[in-house]
Amino acid sequence: MARIVLQSPLSPAAIATKLKEVLGDRTARPVKGVTGNGTEQDMTLFYFRPNIQNSFQTSLTATMEPAGGGTRIEGKIGTPASARVFMGCWFGFLTVFLALAGGGTIASGAPLGAIVPFVAIPLVMMAFGALLWRLGTWTAKQDEAAILAFLATTLAARPLSGA
């Protein structure tokens, strides 16, 4: 996840009000585009696509605090930590399994027919994980740009110089 620091000329209360006007409250049904919610202290935004469920979708999680006659918005944008941790565990487990089970069967001098499943299956599962990550993050750059454009147009938020 990339760290972002933005400055908006609006106060935190004005930002919370503006977000509620534009996005609706937590019970509002989102339409295609940037959606989420925010309070005077924090906000969570993501790009919504109807009929697509994606745990890898780019999201912005940020805190807000008054600064310089406006609001300093600081947070992280990118693939959620939960998805990155899951994929790390996925590849970590498969790597350990491949090293121990595959290496063990090779070292035991087992025939090729016995070795193939212990090597091929984890490699196929790793390829599936890589494909899952690629498809899940396919629109990440466009979604990140859309979220930042939403903040620029809706909240007049600009990158904070020197941050």
VEXMIDO-322480 format. One record per residue: residue in one letter; residue number from 0; x, y, z of N, C-alpha, C in turn. Coordinates in pm, whole numbers, m for minus. Each point is the difference from the previous one (the first is absolute). Example, Ala and Ser with C-alpha at 12.3 -4.5 7.8 and 13.67 -1.06 7.14 Angstrom:
! residues 2
TORDREN  type  seq    n_px    n_py    n_pz   ca_px   ca_py   ca_pz    c_px    c_py    c_pz
TORDREN     A    0    1319    m569     780     m89     119       0      90     120       0
TORDREN     S    1     m35     105     m72      82     119       6     m77     109      73
! end
This chain:
! residues 163
TORDREN  type  seq    n_px    n_py    n_pz   ca_px   ca_py   ca_pz    c_px    c_py    c_pz
TORDREN     M    0      85    m117       0     m85     117       0      89     123       0
TORDREN     A    1     m43      98     m74      74     126      m9     m55     100     101
TORDREN     R    2      88      74      60     m40     103      95     m33     127     m77
TORDREN     I    3    m110      64      37     m35     127     m63     m26     104     108
TORDREN     V    4      32     124     m31     m29     112      88     m59     110     m88
TORDREN     L    5    m123      39      32     m70     101     m78     m43     114      92
TORDREN     Q    6     m22     115     m59     m52     116      73    m127      47     m70
TORDREN     S    7    m106      20      79    m125      52     m52     m30     132      70
TORDREN     P    8     m54      97     m73     m34     126      64    m125     m11      89
TORDREN     L    9     m72    m110     m10    m121     m21      80      35     m48     141
TORDREN     S   10     m86      31      95      19     m49     137     m41    m147       7
TORDREN     P   11      44     m73     104     m41    m140      12    m152     m17       3
TORDREN     A   12     m71      90      68    m146      m8       4     m60      20    m139
TORDREN     A   13      55      96     m76     m48      24    m136      29    m120     m90
TORDREN     I   14     113     m64      20      34    m119     m79     m98    m113      30
TORDREN     A   15     m28     m23     128     m95    m106      37    m137      26     m60
TORDREN     T   16     m44     126       5    m130      37     m58       1     m20    m151
TORDREN     K   17     107      43     m65      11     m12    m146       1    m147     m41
TORDREN     L   18      75     m82      71       4    m143     m32    m138     m64      17
TORDREN     K   19     m72      38     104    m133     m56      21     m96      45    m110
TORDREN     E   20      13     125     m46     m84      50    m110      28     m77    m128
TORDREN     V   21     127     m17     m31      38     m62    m127     m16    m151       2
TORDREN     L   22      39     m63     111       1    m147       6    m122     m59      68
TORDREN     G   23     m73      78      76    m111     m53      78      51     m54     132
TORDREN     D   24     m89     m53      81      43     m57     127      37    m147     m20
TORDREN     R   25      31     m67     108      46    m139      m7    m105     m95     m59
TORDREN     T   26    m127      38       5    m105     m87     m54     m30      29    m147
TORDREN     A   27      61     104     m56     m26      34    m140      56    m108     m92
TORDREN     R   28     m75     m31    m103      48     m97     m98      97      69     m94
TORDREN     P   29     125     m47      m6      98      68     m86     m30     m20    m148
TORDREN     V   30      41      97     m78      m8     m11    m145     144     m13     m50
TORDREN     K   31      15     m33    m126     134     m18     m55      82     126      19
TORDREN     G   32     121     m17      48      90     111      23      53       0     142
TORDREN     V   33      58     112      38      58      11     134    m112       5     103
TORDREN     T   34      15     m79     104     m98      m2     108      73     m27     130
TORDREN     G   35     m72      m1     107      59     m23     131     m71      82     104
TORDREN     N   36      73      41     102     m58      81     106     108      79      70
TORDREN     G   37     m42      95      79      95      82      74     m65      71     115
TORDREN     T   38      80      29     100     m43      78     114      93     120      10
TORDREN     E   39      m7      71     111      91     114      19     142     m46      30
TORDREN     Q   40      18    m126      36     133     m51      34      62     m90    m106
TORDREN     D   41     m80     m72     m75      57     m94     m96     m91     m22    m119
TORDREN     M   42      56     m65    m101     m78     m35    m119      53    m129     m60
TORDREN     T   43     m90     m72     m66      36    m119     m75     m70      11    m135
TORDREN     L   44      78      m2    m106     m55      11    m135      51    m116     m84
TORDREN     F   45     m81     m44     m95      42    m101     m97     m81      20    m127
TORDREN     Y   46      40     m68    m106     m70      10    m128     m93    m120     m11
TORDREN     F   47    m129      26     m11    m102    m106      m2     m39     m35    m143
TORDREN     R   48      m5    m129     m28     m50     m51    m127    m116     m95      31
TORDREN     P   49    m120      34     m50    m116     m87      28      24    m143     m49
TORDREN     N   50     m50     m95      73       5    m142     m34     141     m59       0
TORDREN     I   51      96      71      58     137     m54      10      43       8     146
TORDREN     Q   52      33    m114      58      53      m2     135     149     m24      m9
TORDREN     N   53      78      87      64     144      m8     m13      65      42     131
TORDREN     S   54      64     m92      68      69      31     125     133      68     m24
TORDREN     F   55      43      10    m126     127      61     m32     m16     145     m47
TORDREN     Q   56    m122      52       2     m25     132     m56      78     109      73
TORDREN     T   57      45      98     m76      74     112      55     m91      80      92
TORDREN     S   58      52      34     117     m77      81      94      90     104      64
TORDREN     L   59     m63     106      46      70     105      74     m54      m3     142
TORDREN     T   60      89     m11      96     m34      12     141      82     115      54
TORDREN     A   61     m69     104      46      72     120      41     m59      60     126
TORDREN     T   62      84      74      70     m44      78     115       3     146     m40
TORDREN     M   63     m80      79      71      m7     144     m30      21      78     128
TORDREN     E   64      73     109     m12      19      89     114      10     143     m50
TORDREN     P   65     m50      95      79       8     140     m41     146      43     m14
TORDREN     A   66      28      76    m104     137      48     m22      m3     116     m98
TORDREN     G   67      63     107      35      19     114     m91    m129      57     m56
TORDREN     G   68    m103      13      79    m125      55     m48     m82     m96     m84
TORDREN     G   69      40    m125      m5     m73    m102     m75      15    m134      69
TORDREN     T   70      21    m102     m79      13    m135      56     115     m73     m66
TORDREN     R   71      78     m65      84     107     m87     m49     m58    m141      m5
TORDREN     I   72       7     m60    m118     m51    m136     m22     122     m89     m20
TORDREN     E   73      18     m94      90     117     m87      m8     m44    m145      10
TORDREN     G   74      48     m81     m90     m39    m140       3      76     m85     m98
TORDREN     K   75     m56    m115     m27      62     m95     m92    m101     m38    m106
TORDREN     I   76      52     m14    m122     m84     m39    m112      65    m119     m70
TORDREN     G   77     m82     m97     m33      51    m119     m67     m82    m122      35
TORDREN     T   78      59    m116     m24     m66    m127      31      m6     m15     152
TORDREN     P   79    m112     m39      54     m14     m11     146     103     m95      61
TORDREN     A   80      39      30     122      99     m82      70     m47    m145      15
TORDREN     S   81    m129     m20      19     m52    m136      16      29     m86    m124
TORDREN     A   82     m13      58    m117      27     m75    m124     149     m29     m13
TORDREN     R   83      84      96      36     144     m22      m8      47    m104     100
TORDREN     V   84     m57       2     121      36    m100     101     m46    m139     m47
TORDREN     F   85    m121      m8     m53     m50    m129     m49      92     m57    m108
TORDREN     M   86      38      85     m96      86     m50    m108     139     m36      52
TORDREN     G   87      50      73      99     128     m35      61      m6    m136      68
TORDREN     C   88    m110     m26      71     m19    m130      64     m15    m111    m105
TORDREN     W   89     m74      30    m106     m21     m97    m108     134     m44     m60
TORDREN     F   90      79      98     m43     128     m32     m62     100     m55     101
TORDREN     G   91      m6      49     124      90     m51     103     m24    m147      29
TORDREN     F   92    m128     m36      20     m33    m139      26      41     m89    m116
TORDREN     L   93     m32      43    m122      33     m82    m117     150     m14     m18
TORDREN     T   94      75     105      31     146      m8     m12      56     m99     102
TORDREN     V   95     m47       8     123      46     m94     103     m39    m142     m39
TORDREN     F   96    m125     m19     m45     m44    m134     m41      85     m52    m115
TORDREN     L   97      25      86     m98      81     m40    m115     141     m40      44
TORDREN     A   98      58      79      88     136     m29      46       7    m129      82
TORDREN     L   99     m94     m16      93       6    m118      87     m50    m127     m69
TORDREN     A  100    m121       5     m52     m57    m121     m61      67     m33    m132
TORDREN     G  101      14     101     m86      65     m25    m128     146     m37      17
TORDREN     G  102      70      77      84     142     m29      25      19    m135      66
TORDREN     G  103     m91     m33      92       9    m129      70     m19    m118     m93
TORDREN     T  104     m98      10     m89     m22    m112     m92     113     m12    m102
TORDREN     I  105      55     113     m42     113      m6     m94     121     m60      70
TORDREN     A  106      27      44     123     116     m50      75     m14    m148      34
TORDREN     S  107    m122     m48      14     m20    m141      35      28     m93    m117
TORDREN     G  108      15      57    m120      26     m83    m116    m125     m69     m51
TORDREN     A  109    m114      57      32    m127     m58     m45      m9       7    m152
TORDREN     P  110     m78     m86     m62     m16       5    m146     m69     130     m42
TORDREN     L  111      20      37    m125     m52     126     m52    m151      13      20
TORDREN     G  112     m74    m107     m16    m145       2      17     m42      41     140
TORDREN     A  113      82     m28     100     m31      38     138      41     143      29
TORDREN     I  114      97      50     m72      51     136      24     m90     106     m63
TORDREN     V  115     m53     m27    m118     m76      99     m78    m112      66      80
TORDREN     P  116     m86     m73      71    m108      68      72      51      98     107
TORDREN     F  117     110     m34      67      52      86     106      67     126     m53
TORDREN     V  118      30       2    m128      60     118     m62    m102      72     m89
TORDREN     A  119     m71     m74     m80     m91      62     m98    m120      68      67
TORDREN     I  120     m60     m63      98    m120      58      62      30     133      69
TORDREN     P  121     105      11      82      29     132      57      35     105    m105
TORDREN     L  122      68     m40    m107      34      96    m106    m126      48     m71
TORDREN     V  123     m95     m90     m24    m127      40     m62     m77      93      94
TORDREN     M  124       1     m31     129     m69      86      96      66     138       9
TORDREN     M  125     132       5     m13      71     129      m3     m38      79    m125
TORDREN     A  126      m9     m69    m113     m41      67    m124    m144      52      14
TORDREN     F  127     m88     m78      64    m136      46      24      m1     124      89
TORDREN     G  128      81       0     105       9     117      88      49     123     m73
TORDREN     A  129      99     m18     m87      51     113     m79    m107      52     m95
TORDREN     L  130     m74     m90     m62    m109      40     m89    m110      72      79
TORDREN     L  131     m33     m52     117    m100      63      86      41     142      36
TORDREN     W  132     126      18      38      51     134      33      m7      91    m121
TORDREN     R  133      41     m50    m114       1      83    m122    m141      42     m39
TORDREN     L  134     m93     m91       1    m138      34     m36     m64      91     104
TORDREN     G  135      31     m24     127     m57      81     107      49     143       2
TORDREN     T  136     122      21     m48      58     135      m1       7      59    m141
TORDREN     W  137     m74     m58     m92       3      42    m140     m25     150     m17
TORDREN     T  138     m92      54      75     m40     141     m16      59      90     108
TORDREN     A  139     100     m47      72      52      73     115      44     142     m34
TORDREN     K  140      77      20    m104      49     134     m35    m114      93     m38
TORDREN     Q  141     m97     m49     m79    m115      83     m38     m85      33     122
TORDREN     D  142     m18     m96      91     m79      24     120      66     101      91
TORDREN     E  143     131     m11      16      75      96      82     m14     141     m59
TORDREN     A  144      15      10    m130     m13     131     m66    m142      54      16
TORDREN     A  145    m102     m86      m8    m139      43      15     m27      50     142
TORDREN     I  146      55     m68     100     m19      42     139      66     136      23
TORDREN     L  147     123      16     m49      69     128      18     m69     112     m77
TORDREN     A  148     m53     m31    m118     m75     101     m77    m129      38      73
TORDREN     F  149     m66     m98      61    m120      25      79      31      96     114
TORDREN     L  150     110     m24      70      39      88     111      34     140     m50
TORDREN     A  151      64       8    m117      36     130     m55    m124      79     m41
TORDREN     T  152     m96     m65     m62    m119      73     m48    m102      23     111
TORDREN     T  153     m18     m95      88    m102       9     104      47      82     121
TORDREN     L  154     124     m21      41      50      65     122     110     102     m27
TORDREN     A  155      33      22    m127     111      88     m38     129     m40      71
TORDREN     A  156      19    m131      16     119     m52      68     116     m10     m98
TORDREN     R  157     111      54      40     123       0     m82     113     m60      80
TORDREN     P  158      98     m58     m68     117     m54      73      65     111      81
TORDREN     L  159      39     m36     121      62      96      90     147      10     m35
TORDREN     S  160      47     119     m32     140      17     m38      89     m23     122
TORDREN     G  161     110     m69     m22      94     m28     107     m37    m118      86
TORDREN     A  162    m104     m74     m37     m41    m115      82      58    m129     m53
! end
